[in-house]
Structure formats: structure tokens, C-alpha cells
């Protein structure tokens, strides 16, 4: 009965998403379209809160954007976050600076963590002291949000989700269409200085988004169409991109692969690969992309016949004559990524399973629902690098 209630809830969420996710984002590609973006912003806003992380500050990616914004008579306040890993404290500090400088637009340049921080600052600017973690708790406000990703993986620019560490260093989510970016600026030059391991992790995160949304019970023709676009761009560009991040063509295509995957999972959601990945990543400081791809490789066989049709379709999209699991294993080898090697005792595995279950149920329309004891077993085996391909 409980599982029936969960599926009913997920059905109504799928229907509700049709009405909640009808916001049109404006997308600008490359340096040639930066002026168009700044002109459009100048017609509506007065002062821009230019949010960057410490790594972006070192590379100076914000300078050209700041100059162009000022050419269109926009005031700009540059805010450098103290870390690239967002926490509740950082959200509060960022909002205080945003408010003190009387800004009405946030322009975030960075990876998924910086974009998540920007979304959370928008959320707290709307809610003030009221809670914003969880589903649909963000109030309406007029603050604009521009997202400019510097990694090709999170798809955060296309999603209504923000992941923030709370005071106990547990990753929690904000889910609301009111934090969805209004404008997106893609510049492949921002990806050129990415270390290979970061580019690999981010790309595998995008791949996991596309796969999980494609097999989701909450999927539709539209979400699978976007997931397919993402997978096609991934298969043609991922390996070339991680070998040469300065190849602007493959970099732009990976940005778009990440974006389409984001559009897909925003409606269809992700699954256990992400909820388990969040639990493992938070507990053991594992890069997000690596945590989710290892979890995906493990969980796919556990779904069994429930994903047989969709998995076959993914294999056809990728043009492979091996299983999807074998394809993922080959990607990991080509990226020099080893299996996890963690010592997770039963009590810790149970704690992480509870976190993963809380994130998954009832929101994620996973192909198959597992009990907490099974999740604890899965987490222990993922940590030990045990997979059944």
C-alpha cells in the first residue's frame, strides 16, 4: 500500500510539473552574444551581483563580463565566495552582501556549486528567515538570475534544484521553479582551463543525469527527447573534450549535453544513483560526478527487467553493441577512474541508506523502490567497488 501511495504522489508531481515548469529561459552562446545578454539585462535591472568562486577569480573570467555589463550602464558588485562548496553559512553571507549593495540581479559564473549558491541566495532573498529547504518552499520575488556554467556536467543552469550543505555538513536540496535561472550564458572558453579529472567527473555527472531521467518512471516523450540529445552529444564529444578542453567545438557541445540532461531531469527527476551519490559524496568527500557514476554502474543491474526496454533504447542511442554497464566500465577505464575503495561499516551504511532513502522517497520516480536494508547493502558494496556487470 505504501508503494502505491508513493507512485500516486509521483504521478501527481508529474502532472504538476507541466504547469510549474513553463518558464522560458533565454539562452546566449559564446562571446558574440554577451552584448545581447547585457543589453537585455540593462532594460530591466540596475545593479548586478556578479557571483564567482575563488578559482574563477584567479582566471579572471568575470572581467570581460563586468566590462560589458558596465558598457550598458549597469552597476556591478563583484562578490567572491569563500569556497566553491556551498553551505548555509555561505548562503547567508552572500545574501547579506547582495542586500547591502542593493542589487536586483545575480550573475553567477562557476560550476554547479556556485550556481547552486546563487539559487540559494535567490531563495533566501525571497523567504528571508523562513525555511527554504525542501519542495516548493521558495516564495516569489523579482530578483533575476543569470547562470554561466564553467563545467559541463551539473546542468544546474536548467534545473530548479539547489544542493547546499547544512550546519551538520549534510547535503540538502531546495526544489522550486522560482530558483530556475532566467538567463543562461554559455562560453566554451570558460572550460579551457579545467583539469582533466574535473572535466571527466562533470561529464560523467551529465551522463548520469541523462540515463537516470531516461529510465525514470516520471519520464515523458519530451524528457526522453532531451535526454537523447544529451546522450548523442556526450558520445560524440566527451572523450575528445577531456583530452583537449581548449577545443571550443567539443566544449560547447558538452555544455549543451549537460544543459539538455538538465532539462530532462528537471521534469523526470534522477534516481538512486544520485541519492546514494549525494550520501557517499557528503560523507567521504568524493567528487560528485564520481560518486554518482559509480552508483549508477552498481544500481542499473539491480533494476532488472523494470528498465529492460529503456536500457536497450539507450544502448541504441549510444550505438554500442555491449551492455550499458560495460560501456560505463569502459568509460571509467579510459578516464583512469578506479573503483571506490571505502571501508563502510554496517552502522555507517545504514545511516547513509537513511539519507539516500529520504532524498529518494517519495519524490524520485525510480524504476524500482528498494527498502532501507537493501540500500545499506548497496552502499556498502558500492564503497567496496563491487559491481555485477
Phi, psi and omega in degrees: 000320181299318181292327176296317179297321179298315181294325177295316178302315181295325177296314180293327176294323178296317178294316181298327182297333179299323182269329183282327186256056179249015180281131179267123177268145177263126186247133180234133186240126173079168183297331181297332182262002179297319179297321178298318179297311182296323176298315180298322178293322183294338180284342188237337189231164186245319184224129185257131174267099185273102188263124178221164174262174183298325180291322178293324177300319180297325184271345176074023182296336184282343188297312180297321180293316179299314180299318182291320177299317182290331176297333179261024171064032173262134173284145184227131172243119181270124179241123179256116180292154184287340182206161177269358180252103190290140177229169179301319179299319179294323178298314181295318179295317179296317180296319180300317179292319178302315182290316182297330181266007173055048180270155177232007180212135177253127176242104185257128177242118180164187177282190184302326182293318178292320178294323176295321177298317179299316179298319181293324176296320175297320180297314182288332177292334178275318187268342185057246184269357182279151182300144178231351175290146179108197188264124172056044180254358182274131180279163180288140171208174187258008179291128179272153179227124175251128179246126177233096185288141177248008169227157180249087183190311188289327185068015185301331180296342183251004189243161178257029183239142172226133180249122185229141175279131178276189184297336179265012180064024175266131180285125178236158185246147167249127181232111181196137176295346182280357173250005176295128180304144179275327183229147177232133177237115178259124174227106183299340178297333180293342183267351190295332183262008180294133171297151184302319183293328177289317178299319179296311182299316181296315180297322178291332174295315178299317178300315180296320175304312183296316181294312183295322179289329180292321182269357183296143174289346178268006182285165179216178177302317182295314182292321179290331176295316178292321177297321178297315177303317180298314182294321179295316178294322179298309186296330182272346189230340189301304185295322176295322181294316182289338175281330181214091182289349179274358175284100188297329180294310180290328178295315178297319180294325176289325173300317180290324176300315178297319181296312181295323176297321177297316177300323181290308186282347174297326178265320186268345182070173177257207183207210186296331179301324181277319180293320175292319178299319177297317181296313180294316181299318180293323184281327188238012177054045178269133176309138189304314182300322179289320180298318184281326181290322175296319179293322178296314181302323181283317191282334184305310179297333181291334178288336176057226186291345182294339180240013185306311182295310184293322180295320177298319179295321178296317179298325177290320178299317181284347179067039183250150177251020175238171180291160178299321179297319179294324178297316179297317178301321179292324177298316181298320179295317180294334179266005181057042179255119182272158174300158176293153179220073185248147173260104183243113179283171187296322180294317179294319179299321179293320178299316180292325178296321178297318178296315181296319180295319180297322178289323187281314188257128008262006194286312187279122179279066183295151181301329181214135181265130180250151177280170187293324179298319178295318179298320179298318177297316179300313183298318179298318182286325175297316179299330179272359178074030181261117180232151173244094181278000000 
